[in-house]
């Protein structure tokens, strides 16, 4: 049955359809891969939002194959439950689901959305790198360090731990640092010298100055050496702890980050900007560094496809909470961010975001510059062509190709059929009717 699937992600026929048969506004959603741009689509359930998301993915895969030096990196922001559940535990939200959802949405900021995007992107990128035969080429030492830092902050895989991935990545990109060993050697050496100074009056047969002077010098040497070591240790671990706690959407081990920070000097550590609290600026900086790393692998842009907002169990308790969750993303700085194409596929119930927005809010969003499609409606002709495509895909390959009109008796008024499909308006209703 070519019309029995209602979920695009589980539709085995969709991937076999001709990618040219799409909604009339598809090119506006898809944009130009050479110049990443946002798109915001509102549509009711069954209107084909997920299908268009999958079609964008297919088009980008084809684009990347044809343009290896102008590729676009793709992430799909569609499963929110793990992030929301982790965030709920971290902030200590109330036990009741409705109250917990209110607590989560109230505390959720644009920085947390950026953390989710970075986690999805970094995890996919690192897996691609480690699956390859050759490490990234022409990375500066600072870029290698940022690659490792992003891994420690955002890598999140069900198959490998972050620690295992960092160790493998260190070997793969050939990042070496002798600073921890030198630091330990200096600490031990200075400690031994200080102990010898304390013992000098007992080891020397000739008295040189008062014994108290040697004891004082030796103790000051030990105190200074271990005081310096303790200050360095606490500085690294405090910075690691703050940065790890700032990323609330996935579990983080500060020890992984501390290990990496110990490989650079205190002066160099000041050059690396790590997340602090709900600060946006540090996330945008890390997003820039991530896109710089993507560029070394031939990616000129980053597409983020957001869909299925109405499915997370925590947010689904209230349309208003879903609206507030998404509204955080509708910021002109994020929507128009260079090299970023944020594509939002949203339920029609959320169109109050812009319909009921105050003038100041609209000015802050500037949705007029974001390729806004206020309602995803299909024409009868579009649905007719897609239905015919699905019929041909489900045919025996040896049979003569058919189209939808072949299922009706001779003399049937196909204008009436197209009008009926137009009235139904969405692929889900149209395919249900045809089935």
Secondary structure, 3 states (H helix, E strand, C coil): CCCCCCCHHHCCCHHHCCCCCCCCCHHHHHCECCECCCEEEEECCCCCHHHHHHHHHHHHHHHHHHCCCCEEEEEEECCCHHHHHHHHHHHCCCCCHHHHHHHHHHHCCHHHHHHHHHHHHHHHHHHHHHHCCCCCCCCCHHHHHHHHHHHHHHCCCCCCCHHHHHHHHHHHCCCCCCHHHHHHHHHHHHHHHHHHHHHHHHHCCCCCCCHHHHHHHHHHHHHHHHHHHHHHHHHHHHHHHHHHHHCCCCCCCHHHHHHHHCCCCHHHHCCCCCCCCCCHHHHHHHHHHHHHHHHHCCEEEEEEEECCCCCCCCHHHCHHHHHHHHHCCCCHHHHCCCCEEEEEEEEHHHHHHHHCCCHHHHHHHCHHHCCEECCCCCCHHHHHHHHHHHHHHHCCCCCCCCCHHHHCCCCCCHHHHHHHHHHHCCHHHHHHHHC
